[in-house]
Amino acid sequence: MYKMIFMALGCCLVLGGVLGIAKASLMPIKAIVGQHYLEVAWQESLRTNETEKPWKNADFYTIGELKVKRLKISRVILNTISGEAMAWGIGRINNIKSKSSSGPVILAGHRDSHMKFMYELNVGDKIELIMSDGLMQTYIVSKTEITNKPELEIPESIYKKNSLILTTCWPRKSSKQALQRYIIFSQQAV
């Protein structure tokens, strides 16, 4: 009698352990599959020269790709920095106010995932940016800065140049909500 009870209890514990492992594995698997869908949507965007959503109910679409060859980094760029988009990749900031009609490309992402590579960039490093039209532009890192303001303020002089600005939270290894920003300024290579 006790033998059957212990057998049943053992089976329940094994089943519970398997279910726990399966549940814990779900997020990393979802992340891998999601990144694959982003890459497929980006390739389709390049092929058709139209923006593509990675899945039907996504509130964002792919608009470009950022590459840093020295670090072997490639990231799909999304059209927004909404909460869902930031969970999946780097987003483009579109709501920076400027008197100028043209302006820099400004990209933001989480410091502990998609923008983690920023801390390894140095002045002089090359960053390649490919947008949906398929044209590649190369930028050279010219300056890094840490600001004490959570909002991104770009000097008007930067808006007059073809530039790429990357931003993420600072400090990089903090688990608390950051009030500082780490910013990398890059100028288009001639």
C-alpha positions in Angstrom: 0.0 0.0 0.0 2.7 2.5 1.0 4.7 1.4 -2.0 1.9 2.5 -4.3 1.5 5.8 -2.5 5.2 6.6 -2.8 5.2 5.5 -6.4 2.3 7.9 -7.2 3.9 10.7 -5.2 7.2 10.1 -7.0 5.5 10.2 -10.4 3.7 13.5 -9.4 7.0 15.0 -8.4 8.7 14.0 -11.6 5.7 15.3 -13.6 5.8 18.6 -11.7 9.6 18.9 -12.3 9.1 18.3 -16.0 6.3 20.9 -16.2 8.5 23.4 -14.3 11.4 22.9 -16.6 9.1 23.3 -19.6 7.6 26.5 -18.3 11.0 27.9 -17.5 12.2 27.1 -21.0 9.2 28.8 -22.7 10.6 32.4 -22.5 14.1 31.6 -24.0 12.4 29.6 -26.8 10.0 32.4 -27.5 12.9 34.9 -27.6 14.8 32.7 -30.2 11.7 32.2 -32.3 10.8 35.9 -32.1 14.3 37.0 -33.3 14.0 34.6 -36.2 10.6 36.2 -37.2 12.2 39.6 -36.9 15.0 38.6 -39.2 12.6 37.0 -41.7 10.4 40.2 -41.7 13.5 42.3 -42.2 14.7 40.2 -45.2 11.2 40.5 -46.7 11.3 44.2 -46.2 14.5 44.5 -48.1 13.2 42.2 -50.9 9.9 44.2 -51.3 11.1 47.7 -50.2 8.0 47.8 -47.9 7.8 47.6 -44.2 6.9 44.2 -42.7 5.5 43.1 -39.3 7.2 40.1 -37.8 3.9 38.6 -36.8 0.3 39.5 -37.4 -0.6 41.3 -34.1 2.8 43.1 -33.6 2.4 46.9 -33.0 5.7 47.5 -34.8 7.5 46.7 -38.0 11.1 46.3 -39.2 12.7 49.4 -40.8 16.4 48.7 -40.8 19.5 46.8 -39.6 22.4 48.0 -37.6 25.8 46.3 -37.8 29.1 46.6 -36.0 31.5 44.3 -37.8 34.3 44.6 -35.1 31.9 43.3 -32.5 30.1 40.9 -34.8 26.8 42.6 -34.0 23.7 42.7 -36.1 20.4 44.1 -34.9 17.1 44.6 -36.6 15.7 48.1 -36.1 12.0 48.6 -35.3 10.0 51.7 -36.1 9.0 52.6 -32.6 10.1 52.4 -28.9 6.8 51.1 -27.6 6.9 48.7 -24.8 6.4 45.7 -27.0 8.9 46.8 -29.6 11.6 47.4 -26.9 11.1 43.9 -25.6 12.1 42.6 -29.1 14.8 44.9 -30.3 16.2 48.3 -31.0 13.6 51.0 -31.8 13.8 54.3 -33.7 12.9 57.4 -31.8 10.6 59.5 -34.0 9.2 62.1 -31.6 12.3 64.2 -30.9 11.4 67.9 -31.6 13.6 69.9 -33.9 13.3 73.1 -35.9 15.1 71.3 -38.7 13.1 69.0 -41.1 16.0 66.6 -41.4 17.9 65.1 -38.5 19.8 62.3 -37.1 18.7 58.7 -36.9 18.2 58.1 -33.2 18.0 54.5 -31.9 17.2 53.2 -28.4 17.1 49.9 -26.7 17.5 48.1 -23.4 21.0 48.2 -21.8 20.9 44.5 -20.7 19.9 43.0 -24.0 19.8 44.5 -27.5 22.0 47.5 -26.7 24.4 45.8 -24.4 27.1 46.1 -27.2 27.1 49.9 -26.8 29.4 49.6 -23.8 32.0 48.0 -26.0 32.0 50.7 -28.7 34.9 53.1 -28.9 35.5 56.4 -30.6 36.5 55.6 -34.2 34.5 52.4 -34.5 32.4 52.0 -37.6 28.6 51.3 -37.5 26.7 50.3 -40.6 23.1 51.2 -41.0 20.9 49.7 -43.7 17.3 51.0 -44.0 14.4 49.6 -46.0 15.6 51.1 -49.2 18.6 48.8 -49.1 21.2 51.6 -49.1 24.0 51.1 -46.5 25.4 54.1 -44.7 28.5 54.0 -42.6 28.9 56.1 -39.4 32.0 56.6 -37.2 31.6 56.9 -33.5 32.7 60.4 -32.6 31.7 60.9 -29.0 30.2 59.2 -25.9 28.3 60.9 -23.2 26.4 60.2 -20.0 23.6 62.5 -19.1 21.7 62.9 -15.8 18.4 63.4 -17.6 16.2 60.4 -18.6 14.9 62.4 -21.6 17.1 62.6 -24.6 18.1 66.2 -25.5 20.0 66.6 -28.7 21.8 69.8 -29.4 20.5 71.7 -32.4 24.0 71.6 -34.0 23.7 67.8 -34.2 20.5 68.1 -36.3 22.4 69.8 -39.0 24.6 66.8 -39.6 24.0 63.3 -41.0 24.4 61.4 -37.8 23.4 58.3 -35.9 22.7 58.5 -32.2 22.5 55.4 -30.0 21.1 55.6 -26.5 20.4 53.3 -23.6 20.0 53.5 -19.8 22.9 54.1 -17.4 24.5 52.7 -15.3 24.9 49.6 -17.3 24.8 46.9 -14.6 22.0 48.4 -12.4 18.8 46.5 -11.9 17.0 49.7 -10.8 15.1 52.0 -13.1 17.7 54.4 -14.6 17.5 58.2 -14.6 20.7 58.6 -16.6 21.3 57.9 -20.3 24.4 56.6 -22.1 24.6 58.2 -25.5 26.9 57.5 -28.5 27.2 60.1 -31.2 28.3 58.9 -34.7 28.9 61.0 -37.8 28.3 59.7 -41.3 31.5 58.6 -43.0 32.4 60.5 -46.2 
